[in-house]
Amino acid sequence: MLRHSNWTVTLAAALTMSSLAVADEQGPYVGFGIGLHQPNDRSYFDGTTTRSDVEFGDGGVGIGYFGYDFGDMMRAEIELGYRRAIVDEFSGPGGIGSQKQLTALGNLLMDLDIDAAFTPYIGIGAGLGKTKWDAVGGVGTPLYDGSNTKFTWQAIAGFLAPLTDRVDLTIDYRYVQSGKMRFDTLPTGGTAADRYNPQSHNIMVGLKFNLWEPTPAPTPVAQPVPSPRPPAQPPAPASKLPEQFIVFFDWDKSSLTTTAQNIVKDAQEYADREGAVQITATGHADRSGSSAYNISLSERRARAVRAELIRLGIPENEIVFVWNGEDANLVPTADGVREPQNRRVEIVIE
């Protein structure tokens, strides 16, 4: 995304804006996911020396969770899960029985803001998993039954995409592993299945429901205006202020193009020449995304222009920046329409 010569400044500004954009949405949420569950083919020991194998077919998984978004790209969750798969082969062709697993895990996740319509995330979880073998054995011969509860952990990678201001679609992959287990024989008294280490791959789709109120567009608040800087040249007899410049952006982007950088440079030179005491940068978005996402996007655009003005020498305390999301369009459109003239930041020099 960083295509211009001043990439160092742009990268620093982008990282700052990403953190702040995620911080706008914080609070509790709930959600669920369903999908496919595939246990790894694993071995166990029948007694102390005989090693046998068990293989499973595709099964199902369902989870529910309660979480809290801390805003600084970090989320924490309590998750309850259920998984089940049928035995395909047990120490040879064919098998009967099933494996079931209940999990209670605490997750820590990080959202990766990439200035796009979806948000990737990664995470890790740990807790307890109760695994049950239900009449597992060869064809027509159930041999093992019982359950074990062991330390269980998981690794998570996925992405979420907003469907509404409060509902996100989630798609993710989870690798789950528990500690070594032991299952008794049927009937009891025989040699147990020992040192069995369950592992599985899980692919899920779900919905995440945000319980906080969407952040409204803030009311512009002017910062204190300092004493005017001495003009570089004697002021003109009649001031030309106020003056306006408009910076346009590519769709769903907040990085400055070369043309946009040149316009910001013109605004900075004009402000110095005319002895301006305040510059207001107001961010806007078109109506092609959700209202909540467009508020965040318009803020990132306003911050990008502010960062460029500061880089060009305008004192930070002389710049006011506000954002209006998809409100106050320059060109009225229906919801969902991409309109280049609405993707802008208006710079007013006074």
PyMOL commands that set and color helices and strands:
alter all, ss='L'
color gray80, all
select helices_A, chain A and resi 7-23+258-274+291-311+316-318+340-342
alter helices_A, ss='H'
color red, helices_A
select strands_A, chain A and resi 27-39+42-46+50-56+59-69+74-90+96-111+119-138+141-162+167-178+181-185+193-196+199-210+243-248+279-283+319-323+344-349
alter strands_A, ss='S'
color yellow, strands_A
deselect
rebuild
show_as cartoon
